Amino acid sequence: MAAPAGAHIPAGPAWKAKPLRFIEPPLVTSQDCMGHVQKLKKEYAHAVLTARSAIERTPKEALENPKRYLEHFTKEDAPPVSDEHKYTFDRVNDDTPYSQYDKRDTFHTKHTEAARKKCNVPLITRKQLRTSQNYGWLPSIDIPNNGFGRSSIFLDSAMDKSHLRVGGPWSAR
């Protein structure tokens, strides 16, 4: 049965619980808001005190060491990633060769999209960072077939191919 014209249709059933934003915390009046702000300030002050005491307990070496995660993977004898120019004069008189594949003429040709697409820059690390580095990381176990079943050397020596030749000393003429 349809509701009569102009009648109020409730959005949902009357038994539905109120959303939590109206219950926790009940910030209806300005006093409620002020009390909530003061409570958060006190919690923040306690958190700062706890953090400062934790920092004081930790050794200084742990706080002062550089936290560059990717340096764990660099090789010891690897060349620097790029040689930056110190002065503007050096930037102006730079003699880096022009690459026609780059959209912009840049000093850092190894870091462009074109170099990544053409795989010109190898990723040489101490440990594996990408799954594509699994290939060739360790020496192969079975050299002749590289792990793909029997090798072609076996097939050449085990198969009798005398019946495949036409002519010769064993054929009936």
N, CA, C and O of each residue as an XYZ file, in Angstrom:
692
protein
N       0.845     -1.172      0.000
C       0.000      0.000      0.000
C       0.890      1.234      0.000
O       1.837      1.318      0.782
N       0.600      2.163     -0.847
C       1.399      3.377     -0.980
C       0.995      4.386      0.083
O      -0.151      4.423      0.533
N       1.985      5.216      0.478
C       1.718      6.253      1.478
C       0.927      7.374      0.837
O       1.132      7.671     -0.340
N       0.019      8.012      1.588
C      -0.745      9.117      1.019
C       0.172     10.285      0.676
O       1.250     10.429      1.252
N      -0.260     11.105     -0.251
C       0.547     12.234     -0.710
C       0.819     13.180      0.456
O      -0.085     13.515      1.220
N       2.083     13.608      0.582
C       2.463     14.550      1.624
C       2.741     13.903      2.961
O       3.080     14.596      3.921
N       2.605     12.592      3.050
C       2.849     11.912      4.325
C       4.352     11.768      4.547
O       5.125     11.648      3.597
N       4.745     11.782      5.797
C       6.162     11.634      6.141
C       6.532     10.158      6.128
O       5.887      9.338      6.783
N       7.592      9.825      5.365
C       8.076      8.447      5.318
C       9.395      8.411      6.076
O      10.343      9.083      5.670
N       9.486      7.653      7.161
C      10.734      7.629      7.930
C      11.866      7.018      7.105
O      11.636      6.161      6.252
N      13.111      7.481      7.377
C      14.275      7.020      6.621
C      14.625      5.579      6.960
O      15.182      4.876      6.117
N      14.326      5.132      8.128
C      14.659      3.772      8.523
C      13.753      3.332      9.639
O      12.903      4.099     10.092
N      13.919      2.126     10.084
C      13.072      1.648     11.175
C      13.366      2.398     12.473
O      14.467      2.909     12.678
N      12.376      2.450     13.324
C      12.492      3.207     14.568
C      13.425      2.518     15.563
O      13.925      3.180     16.472
N      13.674      1.231     15.429
C      14.483      0.501     16.378
C      15.975      0.627     16.115
O      16.782      0.146     16.911
N      16.361      1.267     15.007
C      17.771      1.376     14.641
C      18.516      2.236     15.667
O      18.031      3.295     16.065
N      19.689      1.777     16.088
C      20.479      2.479     17.098
C      21.049      3.763     16.522
O      21.246      3.889     15.314
N      21.311      4.718     17.414
C      21.895      5.979     16.980
C      23.349      5.761     16.585
O      24.013      4.888     17.143
N      23.857      6.546     15.625
C      25.267      6.427     15.268
C      26.150      6.810     16.448
O      25.740      7.587     17.310
N      27.370      6.262     16.485
C      28.276      6.502     17.595
C      28.718      7.953     17.688
O      29.141      8.403     18.753
N      28.624      8.692     16.586
C      29.063     10.088     16.649
C      28.165     10.925     17.562
O      28.574     11.997     18.008
N      26.940     10.449     17.849
C      26.052     11.146     18.754
C      26.195     10.635     20.191
O      25.682     11.256     21.122
N      26.881      9.523     20.373
C      26.990      8.921     21.696
C      28.378      9.155     22.293
O      28.479      9.629     23.425
N      29.473      8.828     21.546
C      30.838      8.919     22.060
C      31.604      9.967     21.316
O      31.661      9.841     20.093
N      32.177     10.944     21.859
C      31.785     11.635     23.079
C      30.601     12.540     22.771
O      30.478     13.006     21.638
N      29.745     12.799     23.715
C      28.581     13.652     23.437
C      28.986     15.127     23.436
O      28.872     15.803     24.458
N      29.452     15.616     22.310
C      29.913     17.001     22.202
C      28.782     17.864     21.648
O      28.768     18.233     20.474
N      27.846     18.168     22.525
C      26.685     18.944     22.098
C      26.837     20.400     22.512
O      26.525     21.300     21.733
N      27.306     20.636     23.712
C      27.422     22.007     24.211
C      28.876     22.455     24.161
O      29.778     21.648     23.937
N      29.092     23.749     24.373
C      30.456     24.275     24.370
C      31.249     23.752     25.559
O      32.466     23.591     25.467
N      30.570     23.483     26.684
C      31.271     22.931     27.836
C      31.774     21.510     27.543
O      32.869     21.133     27.959
N      30.963     20.732     26.826
C      31.396     19.391     26.438
C      32.622     19.453     25.535
O      33.565     18.681     25.708
N      32.608     20.356     24.586
C      33.743     20.507     23.666
C      34.992     20.943     24.428
O      36.080     20.418     24.191
N      34.840     21.902     25.344
C      35.982     22.387     26.109
C      36.567     21.267     26.978
O      37.786     21.124     27.059
N      35.713     20.481     27.620
C      36.189     19.365     28.438
C      36.926     18.325     27.600
O      37.932     17.768     28.041
N      36.429     18.064     26.395
C      37.079     17.097     25.498
C      38.457     17.590     25.074
O      39.408     16.809     25.033
N      38.575     18.889     24.757
C      39.858     19.470     24.363
C      40.852     19.394     25.516
O      42.021     19.067     25.310
N      40.394     19.694     26.726
C      41.285     19.635     27.880
C      41.752     18.202     28.154
O      42.900     17.980     28.540
N      40.863     17.242     27.953
C      41.234     15.840     28.148
C      42.290     15.417     27.127
O      43.242     14.715     27.468
N      42.120     15.846     25.869
C      43.104     15.502     24.842
C      44.453     16.148     25.112
O      45.489     15.536     24.853
N      44.463     17.379     25.631
C      45.721     18.044     25.967
C      46.461     17.269     27.052
O      47.679     17.108     26.973
N      45.748     16.793     28.050
C      46.373     16.042     29.136
C      46.934     14.714     28.616
O      48.037     14.315     28.990
N      46.171     14.030     27.750
C      46.659     12.784     27.168
C      47.906     13.030     26.328
O      48.835     12.222     26.347
N      47.932     14.137     25.592
C      49.092     14.484     24.773
C      50.315     14.760     25.654
O      51.427     14.353     25.318
N      50.111     15.447     26.778
C      51.221     15.732     27.690
C      51.804     14.438     28.255
O      53.023     14.312     28.367
N      50.953     13.477     28.613
C      51.445     12.196     29.111
C      52.204     11.436     28.020
O      53.220     10.798     28.296
N      51.709     11.505     26.787
C      52.391     10.822     25.679
C      53.762     11.422     25.423
O      54.713     10.695     25.137
N      53.874     12.759     25.525
C      55.166     13.426     25.328
C      56.145     13.015     26.421
O      57.313     12.753     26.135
N      55.684     12.954     27.673
C      56.558     12.533     28.769
C      57.041     11.092     28.583
O      58.207     10.789     28.838
N      56.159     10.218     28.143
C      56.533      8.827     27.910
C      57.550      8.716     26.779
O      58.507      7.948     26.874
N      57.343      9.478     25.715
C      58.269      9.442     24.582
C      59.640      9.983     24.982
O      60.663      9.418     24.597
N      59.669     11.069     25.751
C      60.958     11.639     26.176
C      61.723     10.670     27.067
O      62.941     10.546     26.942
N      61.026      9.985     27.961
C      61.719      9.025     28.822
C      62.232      7.841     28.006
O      63.292      7.296     28.313
N      61.488      7.431     26.961
C      61.960      6.338     26.104
C      63.185      6.770     25.310
O      64.101      5.974     25.107
N      63.213      8.022     24.859
C      64.369      8.535     24.114
C      65.587      8.607     25.022
O      66.697      8.304     24.585
N      65.403      9.003     26.279
C      66.527      9.089     27.216
C      67.103      7.713     27.537
O      68.296      7.588     27.811
N      66.258      6.678     27.504
C      66.733      5.331     27.801
C      67.477      4.688     26.638
O      68.295      3.795     26.857
N      67.214      5.116     25.414
C      67.871      4.499     24.261
C      69.302      5.019     24.139
O      69.571      6.165     24.498
N      70.220      4.195     23.640
C      71.600      4.658     23.482
C      71.712      5.717     22.390
O      70.943      5.730     21.428
N      72.684      6.597     22.563
C      72.853      7.714     21.615
C      73.216      7.229     20.218
O      72.826      7.853     19.231
N      73.965      6.112     20.116
C      74.366      5.632     18.790
C      73.150      5.249     17.953
O      73.130      5.456     16.740
N      72.137      4.688     18.611
C      70.946      4.278     17.876
C      70.181      5.481     17.337
O      69.527      5.380     16.299
N      70.255      6.612     18.024
C      69.534      7.802     17.577
C      70.318      8.608     16.549
O      69.725      9.286     15.711
N      71.651      8.540     16.606
C      72.463      9.385     15.737
C      72.868      8.710     14.437
O      73.291      9.399     13.509
N      72.756      7.382     14.331
C      73.109      6.701     13.086
C      72.135      7.088     11.987
O      70.946      7.272     12.248
N      72.624      7.213     10.761
C      71.704      7.543      9.666
C      70.743      6.385      9.414
O      71.139      5.221      9.477
N      69.513      6.694      9.136
C      68.477      5.688      8.943
C      68.114      5.580      7.461
O      66.959      5.779      7.084
N      69.083      5.272      6.644
C      68.818      5.106      5.222
C      68.716      3.611      4.950
O      69.728      2.913      4.887
N      67.506      3.132      4.792
C      67.243      1.698      4.699
C      67.911      1.076      3.480
O      68.460     -0.022      3.574
N      67.874      1.755      2.343
C      68.400      1.154      1.126
C      69.921      1.076      1.119
O      70.489      0.412      0.251
N      70.598      1.730      2.056
C      72.046      1.601      2.128
C      72.462      0.215      2.611
O      73.625     -0.161      2.461
N      71.548     -0.543      3.181
C      71.879     -1.909      3.579
C      72.126     -2.787      2.366
O      72.782     -3.822      2.480
N      71.612     -2.394      1.201
C      71.677     -3.231      0.012
C      72.745     -2.784     -0.980
O      72.975     -3.474     -1.973
N      73.409     -1.646     -0.741
C      74.408     -1.174     -1.697
C      75.665     -2.021     -1.602
O      76.027     -2.515     -0.533
N      76.318     -2.178     -2.739
C      77.578     -2.906     -2.761
C      78.691     -2.013     -2.265
O      78.622     -0.791     -2.396
N      79.721     -2.623     -1.692
C      80.817     -1.836     -1.132
C      81.607     -1.110     -2.217
O      81.991      0.044     -2.032
N      81.853     -1.771     -3.344
C      82.680     -1.186     -4.391
C      81.849     -0.543     -5.504
O      82.348     -0.340     -6.611
N      80.591     -0.225     -5.218
C      79.729      0.371     -6.237
C      80.121      1.833     -6.467
O      80.485      2.533     -5.522
N      80.047      2.295     -7.721
C      80.346      3.706     -7.984
C      79.217      4.590     -7.447
O      78.125      4.088     -7.178
N      79.455      5.880     -7.289
C      78.378      6.759     -6.800
C      77.224      6.809     -7.798
O      77.412      6.626     -9.001
N      76.046      7.058     -7.279
C      74.851      7.073     -8.123
C      74.930      8.193     -9.149
O      74.615      7.985    -10.321
N      75.342      9.364     -8.725
C      75.511     10.486     -9.651
C      76.538     11.448     -9.074
O      76.707     11.544     -7.859
N      77.213     12.150     -9.954
C      78.176     13.171     -9.559
C      77.519     14.528     -9.744
O      77.305     14.976    -10.871
N      77.208     15.166     -8.659
C      76.522     16.452     -8.730
C      77.521     17.580     -8.961
O      78.653     17.542     -8.479
N      77.074     18.583     -9.709
C      77.886     19.775     -9.898
C      77.761     20.655     -8.667
O      76.668     20.841     -8.131
N      78.889     21.196     -8.223
C      78.872     22.019     -7.028
C      78.486     23.458     -7.351
O      77.801     24.110     -6.563
N      78.921     23.954     -8.501
C      78.699     25.359     -8.846
C      77.860     25.469    -10.114
O      77.815     24.545    -10.926
N      77.198     26.611    -10.271
C      76.360     26.863    -11.440
C      77.198     26.918    -12.703
O      76.736     26.505    -13.767
N      78.411     27.417    -12.608
C      79.307     27.481    -13.761
C      79.543     26.085    -14.331
O      79.592     25.905    -15.548
N      79.687     25.096    -13.443
C      79.878     23.721    -13.896
C      78.615     23.178    -14.557
O      78.695     22.400    -15.507
N      77.471     23.580    -14.063
C      76.215     23.134    -14.676
C      76.053     23.694    -16.078
O      75.591     23.002    -16.984
N      76.435     24.948    -16.250
C      76.298     25.584    -17.567
C      77.269     24.948    -18.554
O      76.909     24.710    -19.707
N      78.479     24.674    -18.121
C      79.500     24.119    -19.011
C      79.559     22.595    -18.950
O      80.619     22.011    -19.176
N      78.475     21.966    -18.658
C      78.428     20.522    -18.574
C      78.570     19.913    -19.969
O      77.985     20.417    -20.927
N      79.337     18.843    -20.085
C      79.548     18.206    -21.384
C      78.925     16.808    -21.456
O      79.450     15.929    -22.139
N      77.816     16.605    -20.756
C      77.113     15.328    -20.819
C      76.547     15.151    -22.218
O      75.913     16.070    -22.737
N      76.759     13.989    -22.850
C      76.259     13.808    -24.222
C      74.733     13.819    -24.272
O      74.064     13.388    -23.333
N      74.201     14.314    -25.373
C      72.764     14.407    -25.571
C      72.207     13.029    -25.895
O      72.801     12.287    -26.677
N      71.081     12.685    -25.305
C      70.406     11.423    -25.595
C      69.094     11.729    -26.295
O      68.259     12.467    -25.773
N      68.916     11.160    -27.477
C      67.701     11.440    -28.244
C      66.476     10.742    -27.666
O      65.350     11.064    -28.046
N      66.675      9.797    -26.759
C      65.548      9.065    -26.190
C      64.901      9.793    -25.021
O      63.767      9.488    -24.652
N      65.610     10.749    -24.437
C      65.057     11.478    -23.301
C      64.151     12.599    -23.778
O      64.420     13.252    -24.786
N      63.070     12.808    -23.034
C      62.159     13.897    -23.389
C      62.778     15.247    -23.072
O      62.549     16.227    -23.781
N      63.567     15.293    -21.999
C      64.231     16.544    -21.621
C      65.732     16.326    -21.623
O      66.212     15.228    -21.339
N      66.457     17.365    -21.941
C      67.912     17.299    -21.876
C      68.304     17.417    -20.409
O      68.075     18.457    -19.791
N      68.887     16.372    -19.846
C      69.168     16.346    -18.420
C      70.571     15.820    -18.158
O      71.154     15.112    -18.980
N      71.092     16.179    -17.006
C      72.403     15.703    -16.583
C      72.320     14.269    -16.078
O      73.297     13.526    -16.173
N      71.180     13.871    -15.548
C      70.994     12.539    -14.975
C      70.321     11.634    -16.001
O      69.133     11.335    -15.882
N      71.065     11.204    -16.992
C      70.468     10.368    -18.041
C      70.168      8.954    -17.556
O      69.341      8.264    -18.152
N      70.828      8.511    -16.481
C      70.562      7.160    -15.978
C      69.223      7.068    -15.253
O      68.690      5.973    -15.077
N      68.679      8.203    -14.834
C      67.468      8.187    -14.022
C      66.224      8.584    -14.802
O      65.210      8.923    -14.193
N      66.268      8.554    -16.106
C      65.118      8.957    -16.911
C      64.224      7.756    -17.205
O      64.616      6.605    -17.011
N      63.035      8.047    -17.669
C      62.088      6.992    -18.007
C      62.582      6.178    -19.192
O      62.380      4.965    -19.242
N      63.233      6.841    -20.150
C      63.740      6.132    -21.316
C      64.818      5.130    -20.927
O      64.854      4.028    -21.475
N      65.699      5.485    -19.995
C      66.744      4.562    -19.556
C      66.136      3.372    -18.828
O      66.628      2.252    -18.963
N      65.074      3.596    -18.057
C      64.416      2.485    -17.373
C      63.713      1.572    -18.358
O      63.729      0.352    -18.196
N      63.088      2.155    -19.390
C      62.383      1.331    -20.376
C      63.354      0.486    -21.196
O      63.047     -0.656    -21.538
N      64.520      1.040    -21.512
C      65.490      0.309    -22.304
C      66.396     -0.581    -21.446
O      67.245     -1.295    -21.980
N      66.222     -0.544    -20.129
C      67.025     -1.340    -19.188
C      68.510     -1.054    -19.364
O      69.322     -1.979    -19.361
N      68.869      0.203    -19.516
C      70.271      0.590    -19.676
C      71.024      0.577    -18.363
O      72.241      0.394    -18.352
N      70.330      0.767    -17.267
C      70.983      0.888    -15.973
C      70.740     -0.391    -15.186
O      69.597     -0.678    -14.829
N      71.791     -1.173    -14.903
C      71.582     -2.409    -14.141
C      71.403     -2.117    -12.665
O      71.904     -1.117    -12.151
N      70.691     -2.991    -11.998
C      70.522     -2.897    -10.550
C      71.479     -3.896     -9.914
O      71.238     -5.103     -9.938
N      72.570     -3.382     -9.344
C      73.582     -4.234     -8.735
C      73.547     -3.992     -7.233
O      73.883     -2.905     -6.763
N      73.139     -5.011     -6.483
C      72.998     -4.877     -5.039
C      73.651     -6.051     -4.333
O      73.983     -7.058     -4.958
N      73.835     -5.915     -3.019
C      74.377     -6.995     -2.210
C      73.355     -8.101     -2.023
O      73.698     -9.283     -2.063
N      72.103     -7.722     -1.820
C      71.022     -8.680     -1.607
C      69.973     -8.471     -2.683
O      70.000     -7.475     -3.406
N      69.055     -9.409     -2.784
C      68.009     -9.311     -3.793
C      66.940     -8.332     -3.342
O      66.391     -8.454     -2.247
N      66.651     -7.363     -4.196
C      65.567     -6.418     -3.926
C      64.346     -6.735     -4.763
O      63.217     -6.540     -4.312
N      64.553     -7.215     -5.960
C      63.442     -7.530     -6.866
C      63.398     -9.028     -7.102
O      64.408     -9.719     -6.968
N      62.215     -9.526     -7.456
C      62.110    -10.948     -7.752
C      62.812    -11.286     -9.052
O      63.217    -12.433     -9.243
N      62.969    -10.327     -9.952
C      63.664    -10.610    -11.200
C      65.151    -10.837    -10.981
O      65.833    -11.319    -11.886
N      65.673    -10.503     -9.804
C      67.073    -10.750     -9.515
C      67.332    -12.190     -9.108
O      68.488    -12.571     -8.927
N      66.293    -13.002     -8.958
C      66.488    -14.404     -8.626
C      67.236    -15.126     -9.731
O      68.056    -16.002     -9.457
N      66.962    -14.768    -10.973
C      67.584    -15.440    -12.103
C      69.042    -15.017    -12.196
O      69.352    -13.827    -12.260
N      69.924    -15.992    -12.204
C      71.333    -15.705    -12.319
C      72.002    -15.324    -11.024
O      73.187    -14.991    -11.031
N      71.297    -15.358     -9.915
C      71.894    -14.975     -8.640
C      72.845    -16.065     -8.141
O      73.942    -15.778     -7.662
N      72.413    -17.298     -8.261
C      73.231    -18.431     -7.840
C      73.651    -19.243     -9.068
O      72.977    -19.178    -10.097
N      74.740    -20.002     -8.987
C      75.122    -20.828    -10.134
C      74.079    -21.918    -10.367
O      73.450    -22.396     -9.423
N      73.903    -22.303    -11.610
C      72.897    -23.306    -11.923
C      73.333    -24.673    -11.407
O      74.527    -24.959    -11.317
N      72.369    -25.505    -11.074
C      72.659    -26.807    -10.484
C      73.069    -27.800    -11.568
O      74.054    -28.521    -11.410
N      72.331    -27.839    -12.647
C      72.570    -28.795    -13.722
C      72.946    -28.003    -14.967
O      72.071    -27.412    -15.602
N      74.198    -27.976    -15.324
C      74.673    -27.099    -16.396
C      74.121    -27.466    -17.782
O      73.656    -26.560    -18.473
N      74.138    -28.732    -18.239
C      73.735    -28.979    -19.622
C      72.297    -28.594    -19.944
O      72.030    -28.093    -21.036
N      71.376    -28.812    -19.031
C      69.985    -28.539    -19.384
C      69.383    -27.400    -18.587
O      68.217    -27.064    -18.794
N      70.139    -26.792    -17.683
C      69.666    -25.677    -16.867
C      68.367    -25.999    -16.137
O      67.524    -25.120    -15.953
N      68.200    -27.249    -15.722
C      67.052    -27.638    -14.925
C      65.805    -27.959    -15.696
O      64.729    -28.034    -15.104
N      65.902    -28.156    -17.011
C      64.718    -28.451    -17.816
C      64.737    -29.903    -18.284
O      64.758    -30.148    -19.490
N      64.731    -30.866    -17.379
C      64.667    -32.275    -17.749
C      65.954    -32.756    -18.386
O      67.041    -32.317    -18.012
N      65.832    -33.673    -19.365
C      67.016    -34.226    -20.013
C      67.581    -33.216    -20.997
O      66.851    -32.431    -21.602
N      68.875    -33.254    -21.138
C      69.528    -32.290    -22.023
C      69.522    -32.797    -23.452
O      69.256    -33.970    -23.714
N      69.820    -31.896    -24.365
C      69.905    -32.292    -25.767
C      71.103    -33.195    -25.996
O      71.108    -33.950    -26.968
N      72.110    -33.152    -25.150
C      73.262    -34.048    -25.268
C      72.803    -35.490    -25.062
O      73.233    -36.389    -25.785
N      71.933    -35.713    -24.080
C      71.408    -37.049    -23.831
C      70.586    -37.534    -25.015
O      70.721    -38.684    -25.435
N      69.741    -36.676    -25.553
C      68.897    -37.083    -26.672
C      69.727    -37.429    -27.901
O      69.397    -38.370    -28.624
N      70.801    -36.683    -28.147
C      71.654    -36.975    -29.308
C      72.354    -38.316    -29.165
O      72.520    -39.030    -30.154
N      72.770    -38.675    -27.951
C      73.526    -39.910    -27.771
C      72.624    -41.121    -27.557
O      73.038    -42.232    -27.888
N      71.427    -40.966    -27.026
C      70.582    -42.113    -26.705
C      69.685    -42.544    -27.859
O      69.302    -43.711    -27.935
N      69.353    -41.649    -28.732
C      68.430    -41.997    -29.810
C      69.182    -42.638    -30.979
O      70.268    -42.198    -31.358
N      68.591    -43.662    -31.524
C      69.157    -44.300    -32.711
C      68.533    -43.638    -33.923
O      67.330    -43.761    -34.152
N      69.343    -42.938    -34.698
C      68.813    -42.192    -35.845
C      69.227    -42.838    -37.168
O      69.141    -42.209    -38.223
N      69.674    -44.086    -37.109
C      70.140    -44.717    -38.339
C      68.995    -44.968    -39.323
O      69.213    -44.984    -40.535
N      67.809    -45.159    -38.823
C      66.685    -45.429    -39.712
C      66.139    -44.159    -40.357
O      65.286    -44.235    -41.242
N      66.618    -42.994    -39.925
C      66.121    -41.748    -40.481
C      66.897    -41.307    -41.725
O      66.417    -40.449    -42.467
N      68.079    -41.870    -41.969
C      68.889    -41.447    -43.118
C      68.463    -42.205    -44.377
O      68.126    -43.389    -44.340
N      68.492    -41.498    -45.449
C      68.194    -42.130    -46.738
C      69.531    -42.367    -47.437
O      70.367    -41.469    -47.532
N      69.713    -43.580    -47.918
C      70.990    -43.920    -48.556
C      72.022    -44.274    -47.532
O      71.777    -44.131    -46.334
N      73.140    -44.719    -47.955
C      74.193    -45.101    -47.037
C      74.435    -46.576    -47.045
O      73.741    -47.299    -47.760
N      75.411    -47.074    -46.266
C      75.775    -48.486    -46.341
C      74.713    -49.443    -45.813
O      74.729    -50.612    -46.197
N      73.780    -49.007    -44.942
C      72.802    -49.941    -44.361
C      71.462    -49.951    -45.082
O      70.592    -50.753    -44.744
N      71.282    -49.107    -46.035
C      69.977    -49.053    -46.681
C      69.892    -50.095    -47.795
O      70.900    -50.434    -48.414
N      68.726    -50.582    -48.037
C      68.517    -51.551    -49.137
C      68.350    -50.748    -50.413
O      67.504    -49.859    -50.503
N      69.177    -51.080    -51.400
C      69.110    -50.315    -52.642
C      68.337    -51.023    -53.680
O      68.184    -50.514    -54.790
